[in-house]
Amino acid sequence: MVLVPITVIDRHGRTVDGLRKENFTVLEDQTPRQIISFAGDDAPCSVGIVLDVSGSMRQTLGPAKAVTRIFLENSNPADEFLLLTVSSQPTEVSGFTSDTAALERAFSSTPSGGRTALIDTVYLALSRMRHATRPRRALLILSDGMDNHSRYFKSELMRAAVEADTQIYTIIVDGTPAHTKALQQIEEHHGRYLLHALSERTGGMNFGVRDSASAENAAMKATRAIRSEYVIGYQPQQSTSSGKWHTVRVKLDVPGTSVYSRGGYYER
């Protein structure tokens, strides 16, 4: 069975609750498939958090920590969280736990510093998400998009992301001074494009943060989106083409809404 997590947003950016299976149509390779399972409750979720604490975040680490704190405080008490930080190398601060107070203490005192291995850290986080115990899974990335110290390539990360049954939510913390060197601005631009693409291909959402007000808004929207997920399950068409890419599209019969879902999957 293929599971497709879905987030539905209205024209005002609010999540839409109370939808039924009959409101959705799922197409694989442009062919409608019968929906076998459907869930739309606020069920517990496994969430991986990737917090960038590298030197490039020195001016914006405060808002990034604020987003993380608000996100944890408004989560489902039964959720479990994994925390990794980005610096010269990935650091797994905590394995999956529901002790949000301990997580807050762990990242609150973490200073900024070092180079930025963002791609490597996200790659490691996706690997750790395989050990999640909740059926709903999401990854939250907070970064400025800079990467100057990773061994993995962007293409390798994108492949791992679309193969994972995990929606990726990205929050880009923008605090780049106007006088920043052109090379750094170019690197951050490419990094932000990658974060946008990770969210788009996995059915998550992307937010931008510039100050404390926008940080709180982004944290609340990400929390509501993850807690308001629908999960559709359908039986794929029989095939012998191992590794083939199958497109997945979800349609909704409710006007004025936007649907966020994974764009497809590679056949195992």
Secondary structure, DSSP 8 states (H G I E B T S, - for coil): -EEEEEEEEETTS-B-----GGGEEEEETTEEE-EEEEE-S---EEEEEEEE-SGGGTTTHHHHHHHHHHHHHTS-TT-EEEEEEESSS-EEEEEEES-HHHHHHHHHT----S---HHHHHHHHHHHGGG--SSEEEEEEEE-S--SS-SS-HHHHHHHHHHSS-EEEEEEE----TTS-HHHHHHHHHHHHHHHHHHHHHT--EEEE-SHHHHHHHHHHHHHHHHT-EEEEE-------TT-EEEEEEEESSTTEEEEE--EEE--
